[in-house]
Amino acid sequence: MLQVALSCLLLIGVLDLDFYLGTPILDERVFSLALGLALAQSFSGYWRVLPIILGAVTFLYYDSFIDPYSRVTWAYNMMVLWIPLVLFGIWRLAGKTFAIVVGLFLLYGYFGNLVPKPFKAYPLEPFDLSIFLAADNTAMLGISMNIVCTVVFCFLLLGSALKCSNVIYLINNYIKRVFKDPAKISVCSSMLFGSVSGSAVSNVVSTGQITIPLMISAGYSRVRACAIEAVASTGGQIMPPVMGAAAFLMASILGMSYTDIAIAGIIPALIVYGYILLAVHLTRSNTRTVPADNKHLTWPNIREMLGETGANTSSIMLLAAGVGLVIGVLDQTGLAFNLATILANIGQNSQFLLLVLTAIICIVLGMGMPTTTAYLIVAILVAPALIKVGINPLSAHFFVLYFSVISMLTPPVALSCLAAANIGKADPLRVSLYSLLYAAPIIILPFLFVYIPALLLVF
């Protein structure tokens, strides 16, 4: 029920019905975050009411927060509670890794003035910083939350509609008739799902339940079957038109049109999947073909569609709130500027060394995070350093995007490989190492983006 309510609330915001109702612009974000916290299995029983109460208080008194003379003190002070609630929600939903990353950034915001130079932060009052992070429209309720509540939600709704109406299933069935080979079926279907899902892990879990046993039954080893599924699902994050929502984030950050971003990503994505299909074709042996199933198109169940969209959006929304907290800390402490300056100084001596360091930072920061979240962080932290030394902005952002994607496959975390190995009952480390062989273009192409921008149709 709450999932459907969240979808309906976001639809109100997307259709601008709140404007006609005369409500403030941030209301749908606040209530959506409250419902997202309640939905994300972070709280159980009556504790689920806590974020909803906090959302109601924020809704009723948000206007008064802007004017210090009409401010309701107790309601204003309650805004601080958003931070521990979001942190706890991320811990329960996304695991410890991202929660620890957000927590470390918050600690830096509170105590960064004690850190030695060049990373010393501006001294900030902890309470004032907490209020800023929770209430300002450049922090928790800022760009990341806005994108999730609008663009990402719309495409998740579209994806759910296609899934509930069996359109994606019929396309997948057509792929079966064309390719026959279960590994190629896995690559194409996972590419299709991965582009709209926004999460490589959820894609592995959803499509891998079918494709991994299918490949194993056709004669593929467990490790190879899991590796192929992990790479194909992860690669969906770089496949236009949706690119796992990264295209919309990149367009917003660079101030470019979504169409230009999607067109720029076509050639690299085709190279990646062409390589994967070729590698699968050349390495297959003793495998059998699989027949296509007969299933007819059905009309979508509207309630199921809205419920699934609400559940998917709530998880991404919590992660977006965490990213918003990180962005707020970077903005207030000057850390982003300091890091960009240090990397830019390195780049003055060796651009290739700067690219290698940037790739390592992207992989480390991306470990344990969904691709969309990882890209947002590195795009704000690292990409400005690349642009500062003269690299084309589009090339710089595609560079950090691709290495954020590959972090889903690299040890020791390798969440996509871990999810696939769990389904196929294989060794996660072997799956991770094997998947990197199939994902070689995702590692090589980012460097070519910098030295050959024409790959992104930049002339």
N, C-alpha and C positions, 0 to 999 in steps of 0.2 A: 504493500500500500504506500509506504514512504517513497519507494522507488518511483512509482507513478506520480506521486505528488511532486517529487523533484523534477521530473521531466516536464510536467505541466507548468511548474514555476519558471523553468528555464525557457519554455516556449513563450510564456508571457513576456519575458525579457527580450527574446530574439525578435518577436513580432512588435515590440515597442508598445505593448498594451499598457505597461506601467506609465508611459508618458501620458496616455489618454486618461489614466486614472489619477494622475497628478502625484505619483510617489517619487521619492528621490532616486537618482540613477544607480546608487550602490545597493539598493534594497535586495534585488534578486541575488546579488553576490553574497550578501550576508546570510540571507535565509538559505541559499543553496549550500553554502559552507556548513551551516548548522545541520541541515538535513544530511549532507554528505558525511559529517562526523557521526550522526546517529545511525547512518546506514552501513558504515564501513566496518561493522563488527568490532569497533573500538570499545564500545560500551554495551553492557547487557542490562536487561531489566529496566528498572526505573532510572538508572544512570543515563539512559538515552535521552531523557527529558532535559538533562543539564545543558547540552549545546543548543537545544531548541529554545530554552529559556533565555540563554545568553544572546541568541539571535534576535529574540523578541525585544529584549532590552536595547540592543544596538539599533534595531529598527525604529523603536519609539523615540529614542533620544539622540539619534545620530546628528540631526540638525543642530542640536544644542552644543555638540562638541566643538563646532567650528567657532562659535562665539564664546569667549571666556566669561563674559558677563552674564550670559543666560545658561551657563553650563550646569548640569545636574551632577554634583560631585561624585555621589555613590555610583551612578551609572557610568560616568566617565572612568572611574577607577576600575570598574568591572571589566573594561576592555582588556586589561592585562591578562585576564583568564583565557583569552583566545590562544595565547602562545603555548601554555602547557597542554591545553586541550588538543591543539593541532599536532604538537610534538608526540603526545601519547597516541593519537590517531595514526600518525605516520608509523610509529613503532609497531603498532598492532597490524597495520595494513601492509606497509611496504617493507617491513623488516627492520633490523637494527642498523643496517649500513647507512641508509639515507637519513634516518633519525639522528644517528651520531654525527653525520656531516652537518646537518642543520644545527644540532646542538653545539658543535664546535664553532660554527660561525656566530651563533648567539653569544657564546662565551667570549669570542674575540670582540664582539660589539660592546660587551659589558666591561671587559678588562684589557682591551687592546692597547690602551694607553700605557700599560706596563710592559708591553713587548718591545724589545730593542729595535732600533732602526735597521733596515729600511721599512720594516713592516709595522712600525709604531702607528697606532690609530689616534684619531682626534679624541680627546677626553669627552665622554658622554655621560649624562646622568642616567642610571639604569632605568628608573621609572619613566622618564621622558622618552627614552629609546623604546621601551616596551609599548607605550601608548602609540608612538609613531609607527612601529611595526604592525600593530594590530589595526589601527584606524586610518592610516594615510593611504591614499589611492595610488601611491607609488611603491607600496610594500606588499603586505599580505593580500590586500584587495586590489592590487595593481594589474599590470599588463598580463601576467601569467594567468591570473584568475579571470580576467576579462576575456582572454582568448578561449579558455576552456568553457566559459559560460555561453559563448556565442558560436564561434567557428567550429571548435572541436565537438561541442554538443551536437551541432547540426549534422556533422558527418558521422558521428556515432549513431545518431537517429537514423540516418540513411543506411548505414551498415546493418543496423538491427532490422530495418524494414526489408532489406534485401535478404537477410538471413531468415526472417520469419516467413517471408513469402516464397522461400525456397529458390529464389533467383540465383543466388550464389551456388546452391546445390546443383542446379541445372547446368550452370557454366562448368562446374567441377565435373559433372557427368559427361559433358561434351569433351572436356580434356581427356577423360578416360578413353573415349572412343577414338581420339586422335593419336594419343601416345602409347597406350597399352602398358608401357613400362611403369610399374608402380613408383619408382624413384622420380621419374619425370612428372608423373601425376602429382607427387608430393611437392616438387619444386614449384609447379605452376599454381596449384591450389593454395599453397602456403604464401606464395607471392601475392595472390589475389586477396586472401584474408588479411595478410600482414600489412598491406597498404592502407587498409581502412580501420584496423583494430587499435592502433596507437600503442600497442605493447607487444614486444616480441615474445615474452613469456606466455601471455594469455593466448597468443596465436599458436605457440607450440602445444599448449595444453588442449586447445580446442581442436585443431586440425591433426595434431600428432596422435591423438587417441585413435584415429582411423588410419592415418598414413603409415605410422611406424609399424604396427602389427601387420599391415598390408605388405610392406617391404620385407619384413622378416619372413612372412609366410611365402613370399615369392623367391626367397633364397639369399637375400642380403644379410650380412652379419649384423648383429645387434649394434655394434659400435658404428658401422657405416650408416645404418638406417637412422640412428639417432643423430649422427652428425649432419646428414643430408637435411633432415627436418629442421634442425637447429639453425643451419645456415640459411635455408630457404625462408624460414619464418622471420629471422633477423633481417635478411635482405629486403623484406617487404617494407621496412621502414624508410628505404631510399627509393622506392618505386613510385613514380608519379602515377596518378594525379594527386593522391592524398599524402603519400610519404609519411604515414603515421602521424599526421598533424604537423610535422616539422616544417612543411612548406609554408603553412600559414604563419607559424612563429617567425620563420626567416623573413617572410614578406613584411611582417609587422616591424621587425627590428631594422631591416635595411631600407624600409620605406619604398619597396618595390611592389609591383602587382603580383598576385598569386600566380597568374598565368606565366609570367616570365620565369618565376622560380621553378614551376613544374616543367616548362619546356627545357630549362637548363639542366634539369636532372634526368632527362630521358636517355641521352646517349650513355652516360656512365651506368645507369641502371640496366640498360640493355646489355652492356659489356659484362656486367657482373653476372646477370642471369644466363647470358650466352655461355660464359665460362663454366658456370655451375652445371648447365645442361650438357655441355661438351665433356666435362670431367666425369659426370655420371655415366654418359654414353660410353666413354672410353674405358671405364673401370668396371663396367658391369660384366658379370659372368655367372652362368648357371642360374639365371633368373627366369621367371615365368611371367606371362602376361596376365592381366586381371580384366574381367568383363565389366562393362558398364551396367549400372542398375537402371531399372525403369521406375521413375517416380514423377508424378505430375505436379505442376505448379498449383499452389494453394494460396488463397488470400491470407494476408497477414492477420494475426490476432493482435488487435490494437493494444490491448492491455499488456500482453506479453512483450510487445515491441517497446512500449513506454517503460515497462518495468526493467527490461534488460538495459535500455539506454540509461535509465536512472542509476542502476547499479554500476555500470561501466563509468559513467560520468563522475559518480561520487568518489571512486578510487582515484581518478585522474585529478579531481578537484582538490583532494587532500594534498597530493603531491605538488600541485600548482601553488597551494597555500604555503607549503614548505619552501618552494623556490622563491615565492614572494618575500618570505622572511629573509632569505639569503640576499636577495636583491636589495632589500631595505638596509641590511647591515653593510653591504658593499657601498651603498650610496652614502651612508652616514659616516662611515669610518675612513673612506678614501682608499680601501684595500684594492679595489679594482684598478684605480689609477696607479698605485704603487707597483702592483704586479705587472701591469701593462708596461710601465716604464722600465722595470728590470728586464723583462723579456725583450723589449725593444732595444735596450742597450746591448744585449747578447746578439740580437739580430743585426746590429750594425757591423759586427765582426764576422758573423757567419750565419747567413740566412738558413742554410740547411740544418745547422745545429739548432737554430730557433724552431724549425719545423719538427725536428725530432723531439725536442723538449716539450713542445706543444702537444704532439701526439701522445707522449707519455702522460702528460697532465690530463688530457682528455680521457685516456683509458682509465687512469686511477680515479678521477672524479666520477666517471661513468659507472664504475663497478657497483653493482647492487641497485642501480637506479633504472627506471624505464627510460627508453631512448629520448622521449620528449623532454623529460626532466633533465637528463644529462646534457642534452643539447642546449637547453635554456641557460644552464649554469656556465658551461664552457663558452657559450656565445657572448656572455656578459663578462666573464673573467679573462678569457684568453684571446678571443678573436680580435679585440681592439689592438693587441700587441702586433698581430700579423698585419693589420691594416696600417698601423703606424709606420712600419718599415717599407711600405709601398706596395704590398700585395693587394691585388684587386679584392674589394670587399666580398663579392660573390664567391670568389675562389677561397677566401679565408673562411667563410661560413660553411661552405661545402666541405672544406678540410676538417673542421672541428666536428661537423655532423657525422662524417664517415667514421672518424675515430671514436665518436661517442657510440655509434652503432656497433663497432667491432668490440667494444668493451663488454658486450653481452656474450662474447664467445671466448674471451681471453681468460686463462687461469689467473688467480685461484678462484674467483667468484663464478664467472661464466654462467649466468642465470639461465640463459636459453638452453645451454648444454645440460645443465643440472635438471631442468624440467624434462628435457627429452630423454635423458638417461634414466630418470625415474619411471617414465612410461615404458621404455624398452628394456629395463633391467640390465643396464650396462654400466661400465666404469665411467663416472663423469669426467675424470681427467683425460682418459683416452678419447672420449667423445670430443672434448674441448680441443685437444691437439689435432685430431683428425679433421675437425670442422675448419680449423685455420687453413688447411690445405685447400678446401673448397672455397674458402673466403679470401684467397690471395688477392683478387682484384680490389677488394674493399680496403686492403692495406696499401696497395701500390697506387691506385688512382688518385688519392688525395694529394700526393706529391706532384702528380702530373697536372692536377688542377692549377697548381701554382706556376709551374713552368710552361704548361701548354693550356692557357685559359680557353682556347678554342673548343676544348672538350665540353665546356659549359656554354658554348655558343657565345663566348665573350670575345669580341674582336676589337 
